[in-house]
Amino acid sequence: ASKPSVLIKNSCKLILLSVLGVFASFGFTQENQSHADINYHSKMYKTYQHVEFDLGGEPSRFAWREMPGLFPHTTIYHDKTRELGIELNPKIDKWPVKVNDKSLSFDDYVSMDDRIDNVMLVHQGKIVYQRFKTTGPLERHMTWSVSKVFTATALAKLEEMGKVDMQAPIKAYLPEFANTVWGDIVLQDVIDMTSGIDCRDSDGYQNTQGCIYRAEEALGVVAPVRKDLSTSVAVLKSMTAHRKPGEETEYTSSNTNISGLVVEAITQKPLARAIAELLWMPMGAEADGLMVINRYGEPYAAGGLSARLADIARFGLMFLDNNQGWGQVSTQHRDFLKNKHRPLFSETRIEELYSLFDGDVPLHSRWQWDLIWQDGDMFKSGYSGQGIYISPNHEWVMVWFGTADTEFKTHELLPIARKLSRSELLQ
């Protein structure tokens, strides 16, 4: 009786291995398999607390991948997929970097820094480096403020189509805002983060009475402290200004949320549908994206996108000269980003950038891109260590997902990406 039992057990093992092999071939793998375990999944859902999800460490890492299970979302549809070839470049793995005065290879750094979840580098349309540490390539991850450049680029596509005038005031597209502080601010100042609106992200989320907290609360992102939550539009209408438009670049997510409303007003479609038609389908996304919405269906335009890492890379490829027949951002818009300088960083910010990039200070920020250098390189960050870096001259895009530690410290991929661009490795 023992022999058939052994045969059955061995057969079961073979079947299991075969199934796992199929899963692996479809990308259901990541280096840290503990995050794919049913016990981890169950435990994290049982212990999840909304007031703690953004405090860093493992609860945040769990939330970034499970946002659709924790928050309401709407779909950004995909259609035909642009295949990305894979030609891994071992020179990138071995490329020397220096982090905290320690010299090591790029791949060793990515491996050792627990604040990095996934990394991908696409050169001339092919994946030359990728590491999926805590989620697999088929899984979505919260991008946070990387979402901003998707909203902005959707607006840029509408400008390219002649459907929007960036020098027109907000009230031209949102007449219900005519009698608010937003009414006479031109759209270009809003998209460039120079509106002067007194709702800066830098004011912090600790004060539940502060404007930025109320704005995020209305969108359903932070823990609610008010019994009767108003709409996001109502909170936006209640805002005030603390300086004249155009004086200084100030990171204010409400600028993006207003821009998202403008996209909806022009297209007469929900933002997720507009982004699908203007960007997601033309770029050849391999999967649907997801956008956080609140109870009223209002989109979190400033930070609500969840997507696969490869689809964030595909978006970046739209900013390169040769996108192999897939959707592209116009030459006029890309030239504007690079050449229409708006050096409105504060002195404090310039000092920070000087230190971070060893004197290689970016020229300005425009159209929601955080940093744009003289050579045309661009970068957009997202809360807790998300990022997209584009080097048009060298035809590569580097994207990453991350999770800050409990002290809110993130990884060093941004200065590394800039040094990579200035090296001869991918030229």
C-alpha positions in Angstrom: 0.0 0.0 0.0 3.0 2.3 0.6 4.2 2.3 -3.1 1.0 3.9 -4.5 1.0 6.4 -1.7 4.6 7.4 -2.6 3.7 7.6 -6.2 0.7 9.8 -5.5 2.9 12.1 -3.3 5.6 12.3 -5.9 3.0 13.0 -8.6 1.5 15.8 -6.5 4.9 17.3 -6.1 5.5 17.2 -9.8 2.1 18.8 -10.5 2.9 21.5 -7.9 6.3 22.2 -9.4 4.7 22.4 -12.8 2.1 24.9 -11.6 4.7 27.0 -9.9 6.7 26.9 -13.1 3.7 28.2 -15.1 3.2 30.9 -12.5 6.9 31.9 -12.8 6.7 32.1 -16.6 3.8 34.5 -16.3 5.6 36.7 -13.8 4.0 35.7 -10.5 7.3 35.7 -8.8 9.4 38.1 -6.7 12.6 37.7 -4.8 11.0 37.9 -1.3 8.3 35.2 -1.6 7.1 35.8 2.0 5.1 38.7 0.6 3.2 36.3 -1.7 2.4 33.9 1.2 -1.3 33.5 2.2 -0.4 33.8 5.9 1.3 37.2 5.2 -1.8 38.3 3.2 -4.2 37.3 5.9 -2.2 38.7 8.8 -1.7 42.1 7.2 -5.4 42.5 6.4 -6.3 41.6 9.9 -3.9 44.1 11.5 -4.4 46.9 8.9 -5.3 50.3 10.5 -6.0 53.2 8.2 -4.4 55.7 10.6 -1.1 53.8 10.3 -1.0 52.8 6.6 1.3 55.7 5.6 3.8 55.6 8.5 6.4 53.6 6.7 7.7 50.1 7.0 5.8 46.8 6.4 2.3 48.2 6.9 2.9 50.8 4.2 4.5 48.2 1.8 1.5 46.1 2.2 -0.9 49.0 1.6 1.0 50.2 -1.6 0.3 46.8 -3.3 -3.2 46.3 -1.8 -4.7 49.7 -2.4 -7.6 48.3 -4.5 -8.6 46.2 -1.5 -8.3 49.1 0.9 -9.7 52.1 -1.1 -12.4 52.5 -3.8 -10.9 52.6 -7.3 -11.9 53.1 -10.9 -10.3 51.6 -14.0 -8.0 53.1 -16.5 -8.5 50.7 -19.4 -5.8 49.3 -21.6 -6.0 47.9 -25.2 -3.3 46.7 -27.4 0.0 46.0 -25.6 3.4 47.3 -26.6 5.8 44.4 -26.0 9.1 45.4 -24.3 12.0 43.3 -25.3 14.5 42.1 -22.7 18.2 42.5 -23.2 19.7 42.6 -19.7 23.0 44.5 -19.6 25.4 43.0 -17.0 27.5 46.2 -17.1 24.6 47.9 -15.3 24.7 45.3 -12.6 28.4 45.9 -12.0 28.3 49.7 -12.5 30.0 51.2 -9.3 28.0 53.5 -7.1 28.8 55.1 -3.8 26.1 55.3 -1.1 26.8 56.7 2.4 30.6 56.6 1.6 30.3 52.9 0.8 31.4 51.7 -2.7 29.5 48.8 -4.2 27.9 47.7 -7.5 24.5 49.1 -8.5 22.9 45.6 -8.3 24.3 45.0 -4.9 22.9 48.4 -3.7 19.5 47.6 -5.1 19.6 44.2 -3.4 20.7 45.5 0.0 18.4 48.6 0.4 15.1 47.3 1.9 13.5 50.6 1.0 13.5 49.6 -2.7 10.7 47.4 -3.8 11.2 47.2 -7.6 13.4 48.8 -10.3 13.4 48.7 -14.1 15.5 50.5 -16.6 14.5 50.6 -20.3 17.0 51.6 -22.9 16.0 52.1 -26.6 12.8 50.3 -26.0 14.2 47.2 -24.3 14.5 46.3 -20.6 18.2 46.3 -19.7 17.8 46.0 -16.0 15.0 44.8 -13.6 14.7 43.7 -10.1 11.3 42.7 -8.5 12.1 42.4 -4.8 8.8 42.6 -2.9 6.1 42.3 -5.6 6.0 40.5 -8.9 5.9 42.1 -12.4 2.2 41.5 -12.8 1.3 43.3 -9.5 0.3 46.9 -9.3 1.9 49.3 -6.8 0.7 52.7 -5.6 2.6 55.4 -7.4 1.5 58.3 -5.2 2.6 61.7 -6.7 4.0 60.1 -9.9 0.3 60.2 -10.7 0.7 64.0 -11.1 2.6 63.8 -14.4 -0.1 61.5 -15.8 -2.8 64.1 -15.1 -0.5 66.9 -16.5 0.4 65.0 -19.6 -3.3 64.3 -20.3 -3.7 68.0 -20.2 -0.7 68.5 -22.5 -2.3 66.1 -25.0 -5.4 68.3 -25.0 -3.3 71.3 -25.6 -1.7 69.5 -28.5 -5.1 68.9 -29.9 -6.0 72.6 -29.6 -8.7 71.9 -26.9 -7.1 74.0 -24.2 -5.4 77.4 -23.8 -2.9 77.3 -21.0 -3.0 81.1 -20.6 -6.8 81.0 -20.0 -8.0 81.4 -16.4 -9.4 78.5 -14.5 -12.9 79.9 -14.7 -12.9 79.5 -18.5 -13.1 75.7 -18.0 -14.5 75.5 -14.5 -17.2 78.3 -14.3 -18.3 77.1 -10.9 -14.9 78.3 -9.6 -15.4 81.8 -11.0 -16.0 83.4 -7.6 -13.3 81.5 -5.8 -9.6 82.2 -5.5 -8.9 79.9 -8.4 -11.1 81.7 -10.8 -8.6 84.2 -12.3 -5.4 82.1 -12.0 -4.2 81.0 -15.4 -4.0 77.3 -16.1 -0.2 77.5 -16.7 0.4 78.7 -13.2 -1.7 75.9 -11.8 0.0 73.1 -13.8 3.5 74.6 -12.9 2.8 74.7 -9.2 3.1 78.5 -9.1 -0.6 79.3 -8.2 0.1 80.8 -4.8 -2.7 78.8 -3.2 -2.3 78.4 0.5 -2.6 74.6 0.7 1.0 73.5 0.5 1.9 69.9 1.0 4.9 71.0 3.0 2.6 72.3 5.8 2.3 68.6 6.7 -0.5 66.2 7.6 -0.1 66.3 11.3 -2.5 69.1 11.8 -6.0 67.7 11.0 -7.3 71.3 10.8 -4.8 72.2 8.1 -5.7 72.7 4.5 -3.7 69.9 3.1 -5.2 67.4 5.6 -8.7 68.6 4.7 -8.0 68.3 1.0 -6.8 64.7 1.4 -9.5 63.8 3.8 -12.2 64.9 1.3 -10.5 62.6 -1.3 -10.8 59.7 1.2 -7.0 59.1 1.5 -6.1 60.1 5.1 -8.1 58.9 8.2 -11.3 60.9 8.5 -11.7 63.1 11.5 -14.9 64.9 10.4 -18.3 63.2 10.6 -19.7 64.8 7.5 -17.1 64.8 4.7 -17.6 67.4 2.0 -16.7 66.8 -1.6 -13.2 67.5 -2.9 -14.7 70.3 -5.1 -16.2 72.0 -2.0 -12.8 72.0 -0.2 -11.0 73.3 -3.3 -13.6 76.2 -3.5 -12.9 77.1 0.1 -9.2 77.6 -0.4 -7.3 80.9 -0.1 -4.1 82.3 -1.6 -1.0 83.5 0.3 0.9 85.0 -2.6 0.4 86.2 -6.2 0.5 83.5 -8.9 3.8 83.1 -10.7 6.0 84.2 -7.8 7.5 80.9 -6.6 7.2 77.1 -7.2 5.4 75.6 -4.3 4.4 71.9 -4.1 0.6 72.0 -3.8 -1.3 68.8 -4.7 -4.5 70.8 -5.0 -3.1 72.3 -8.2 -3.1 68.8 -9.7 -6.6 68.1 -8.5 -7.9 71.3 -10.1 -6.0 70.3 -13.3 -7.8 66.9 -13.2 -11.2 68.7 -13.1 -10.2 70.7 -16.1 -9.3 67.5 -18.0 -12.8 66.2 -17.1 -14.5 69.4 -18.1 -12.9 69.5 -21.5 -13.3 65.8 -22.3 -16.6 65.4 -20.6 -15.3 62.1 -19.2 -14.2 60.9 -15.8 -10.4 61.4 -15.4 -9.6 57.7 -15.5 -11.4 57.4 -18.9 -9.7 60.5 -20.2 -6.2 59.2 -19.2 -7.1 55.8 -20.7 -7.9 57.4 -24.1 -5.2 60.1 -24.1 -2.3 58.1 -22.6 -2.9 54.6 -21.4 -4.1 53.0 -24.6 -1.8 55.0 -27.0 1.3 54.0 -25.0 0.5 50.3 -25.2 -0.1 49.5 -21.5 0.0 45.8 -20.7 -2.7 46.0 -18.0 -5.4 48.3 -16.7 -4.4 51.0 -14.3 -6.4 51.9 -11.3 -7.3 55.4 -9.9 -8.4 56.1 -6.3 -11.8 57.8 -6.1 -13.8 59.0 -3.1 -17.3 58.3 -2.1 -18.5 60.9 -4.6 -16.5 59.4 -7.5 -14.0 62.3 -7.5 -10.6 61.2 -8.6 -7.4 61.5 -6.6 -5.6 63.1 -9.6 -2.6 64.1 -7.5 -1.7 60.7 -6.2 -4.2 57.9 -6.8 -2.6 55.8 -9.6 -1.8 52.2 -9.1 0.0 50.4 -11.9 2.5 47.8 -13.0 6.1 49.0 -13.1 6.5 48.3 -16.8 3.5 50.5 -17.6 5.1 53.4 -15.8 8.1 52.8 -18.0 5.9 52.8 -21.1 4.6 56.2 -20.1 8.2 57.5 -19.8 8.9 56.2 -23.3 6.3 58.6 -24.7 8.8 61.4 -24.0 11.6 60.0 -26.2 12.1 60.9 -29.9 11.7 57.4 -31.3 8.8 55.6 -29.6 8.6 52.9 -32.3 5.2 53.9 -33.6 3.5 54.1 -30.2 1.9 57.2 -28.6 4.2 60.1 -28.1 4.2 63.5 -26.4 4.6 66.3 -29.0 8.0 67.7 -29.8 6.5 71.2 -28.9 5.6 70.1 -25.4 9.0 68.3 -24.8 10.8 71.4 -26.0 8.7 73.6 -23.7 9.6 71.4 -20.7 13.3 71.7 -21.5 13.7 75.2 -22.8 11.0 77.4 -21.2 13.0 78.1 -18.0 11.1 79.0 -14.9 13.8 79.1 -12.2 11.5 79.7 -9.3 13.0 77.4 -6.7 13.4 78.9 -3.3 16.9 79.5 -2.0 16.5 76.7 0.5 15.4 74.3 -2.2 18.4 75.3 -4.4 20.7 74.6 -1.6 19.1 71.1 -1.0 19.4 70.3 -4.7 23.1 71.5 -4.9 23.9 69.1 -2.1 22.0 66.2 -3.5 23.5 66.4 -6.9 27.0 67.7 -6.1 26.3 71.1 -7.7 24.5 69.7 -10.7 21.4 71.8 -9.9 18.2 71.3 -12.1 17.0 74.4 -14.0 13.4 74.3 -13.0 10.2 72.3 -12.5 7.3 72.5 -15.0 4.1 70.8 -15.8 4.3 68.8 -12.5 7.7 67.4 -13.2 9.8 68.0 -10.0 13.1 68.5 -11.7 14.2 69.3 -15.2 17.9 69.6 -16.1 19.5 71.7 -18.9 20.2 68.5 -20.9 16.5 67.7 -20.8 16.5 64.9 -18.2 13.3 64.9 -16.1 12.3 63.4 -12.8 9.0 63.0 -10.9 8.9 61.6 -7.4 6.1 60.0 -5.4 5.6 59.7 -1.7 7.5 56.9 0.1 10.1 56.4 -2.7 8.3 56.1 -6.0 10.0 57.6 -9.1 10.3 58.0 -12.8 13.5 59.4 -14.4 13.7 60.1 -18.1 16.9 60.8 -20.1 15.7 61.8 -23.6 19.2 62.3 -25.0 20.3 58.8 -24.1 16.9 57.2 -24.8 16.3 55.5 -21.5 13.8 55.5 -18.7 14.3 54.4 -15.2 11.3 53.7 -12.9 11.1 52.4 -9.4 8.7 51.6 -6.5 9.7 51.9 -2.9 8.6 52.0 0.7 10.0 54.5 3.2 11.2 53.1 6.6 9.5 54.1 9.8 11.7 57.2 10.1 10.4 58.3 6.6 13.8 57.8 5.0 13.9 56.5 1.4 16.5 55.1 -0.9 19.2 56.8 -3.0 18.0 55.9 -6.6 17.4 59.5 -7.7 21.0 60.8 -7.3 22.2 57.4 -8.7 20.0 57.8 -11.8 21.4 61.3 -12.4 24.9 60.0 -12.2 24.1 57.2 -14.5 22.8 59.7 -17.0 26.1 61.6 -16.8 28.2 58.4 -17.2 29.1 56.8 -20.5 27.3 53.5 -19.7 24.1 54.1 -21.7 25.2 56.7 -24.3 
